[in-house]
Amino acid sequence: MASKRALSAILKSMLHPNFAILGALLNGVGGTLYLIETIKGRVKPNRMSFLLWAIVPMIAFAAQRSQGVGIESIMTFSAGFIPFIIFLASFVNKKAEWQLTAFDLWCGFFSVVGITLWLTTKVGNMAIFFSIVADGLAALPTVVKAYQAPETENAWLWLTGVLGVIVTLLTLDRPTFANSAFIIYILVVNALIFSLVYFELGKKLSGVVDKQV
């Protein structure tokens, strides 16, 4: 109990709640770079992931607001708005198209199931939990793509997302499941995809396996 109070005190002394706006702006900077790269055809966003990423956070945002979450919910909003713009931009340049696979479609299907469970759940925290499940399933196609073809992604969108979430978390004086669970999930996913893309872990691991064979 004492350690929890100490952690809360440390967090409270870190950043003013309005810094959550800075967190969302950092996420927006990476999103803008990714948007430009998409229009130019230099990256190929997985449309299934980005479409569902546009839908899920917006519902999570509504759930957070219904739970009384304050300005920190702006990070969740930006996590949905930016993918929506990128999803639309992927239709501008044919080179930005990423062919959907059966795996992508199955992930999309189960993500929609998660969204349905979410929307039929009346408890706010349970709705947020199902939003994380649905968003995680939506993320799988992009995680796989980042592992197999890192050159089709831009690492900086994911890094700025990580930084934005960290800033947002430092504005929380009393972390709860409602105000932090979804954005912590965003932190984990963004960090994973950034690592896969920037360090090209898939290619390196494949090379190790080939040498062993």
ZIGI-V427301 format. One record per residue. N is the residue number from 1. D_LAST is the distance of its C-alpha to the last C-alpha in Angstrom with 1 decimal. Layout:
BEGIN
n	d_last
N	D_LAST
N	D_LAST
END
This chain:
BEGIN
n	d_last
1	52.2
2	53.1
3	49.6
4	49.5
5	52.9
6	51.7
7	48.6
8	50.9
9	53.3
10	50.6
11	49.4
12	53.0
13	53.7
14	50.7
15	51.5
16	54.3
17	53.4
18	54.1
19	51.0
20	49.1
21	50.3
22	48.4
23	45.3
24	45.7
25	46.5
26	43.3
27	41.4
28	43.6
29	42.7
30	39.0
31	39.9
32	42.2
33	39.5
34	37.1
35	40.0
36	40.7
37	37.1
38	37.1
39	40.3
40	39.0
41	35.8
42	33.5
43	32.0
44	31.5
45	32.5
46	31.5
47	34.9
48	34.4
49	33.6
50	36.4
51	39.0
52	38.4
53	38.2
54	41.6
55	43.1
56	41.7
57	42.8
58	46.2
59	46.8
60	45.5
61	47.9
62	50.7
63	49.8
64	49.8
65	53.2
66	54.6
67	53.5
68	55.4
69	52.5
70	54.0
71	52.9
72	49.4
73	48.8
74	48.8
75	45.1
76	44.4
77	46.6
78	44.8
79	41.4
80	42.8
81	44.9
82	42.4
83	39.7
84	42.6
85	43.6
86	40.0
87	39.7
88	42.8
89	41.7
90	38.5
91	41.0
92	42.6
93	39.9
94	37.9
95	35.0
96	34.8
97	34.0
98	30.8
99	30.4
100	30.6
101	28.0
102	28.7
103	26.9
104	29.4
105	32.3
106	31.5
107	31.2
108	34.5
109	36.1
110	35.3
111	36.4
112	39.7
113	40.0
114	39.7
115	42.3
116	44.6
117	44.4
118	45.0
119	48.1
120	49.5
121	49.2
122	52.4
123	51.3
124	50.3
125	47.5
126	46.1
127	46.1
128	44.2
129	41.6
130	41.1
131	41.0
132	38.0
133	36.3
134	37.1
135	36.1
136	32.8
137	32.0
138	33.1
139	30.8
140	27.6
141	27.3
142	27.7
143	25.3
144	22.6
145	23.7
146	23.7
147	20.0
148	19.0
149	21.7
150	23.3
151	25.2
152	27.4
153	28.8
154	31.1
155	30.3
156	34.0
157	35.3
158	33.1
159	34.1
160	37.8
161	37.5
162	36.2
163	39.1
164	41.6
165	40.7
166	41.0
167	44.4
168	45.5
169	44.5
170	46.5
171	49.6
172	49.6
173	52.2
174	51.4
175	47.9
176	48.0
177	45.6
178	47.7
179	47.5
180	44.1
181	41.6
182	40.8
183	40.6
184	38.4
185	36.1
186	36.3
187	35.4
188	32.2
189	31.0
190	32.0
191	30.3
192	27.0
193	27.1
194	28.3
195	25.3
196	22.8
197	24.7
198	25.9
199	22.7
200	20.4
201	18.3
202	16.4
203	15.2
204	14.4
205	12.5
206	10.5
207	9.9
208	8.7
209	6.2
210	5.1
211	5.4
212	3.8
213	0.0
END
